[in-house]
Amino acid sequence: MENEKRTRSGSKRYYWMRLKADFFESPEIRKLRKLAGGDTYTIVYLKMMLKTITNVGVFVYSGIEDTFEKEVALIIDEDENDVMMTIAYLRKHNLLEDN
């Protein structure tokens, strides 16, 4: 862990992701997909979850970028605005926990 980068405050933030078996049937995902750009946001969400599979659903913000959203966009190679919109939606609907 000593080689891992730290955030400006000197500590890391962890974000938990959970994929349910009824992912596409859940009301939150149905609503997300109906939004303008919703299919893109759904793909962003799935890519985020895939990146956390080997880390028990935890996404670690290491401070490589100024914000968690920008760092996720860099890691999953997606547009920053799409990632920002996705994460805002996930937080609003309790699909992303931060600690």
Secondary structure, DSSP 8 states (H G I E B T S, - for coil): -TTS---TTS--EEEE----TTGGGSHHHHHHHHSTTHHHHHHHHHHHHHHTGGGTTEEEE-SSSSSHHHHHHHHHT--HHHHHHHHHHHHHTT--EE-
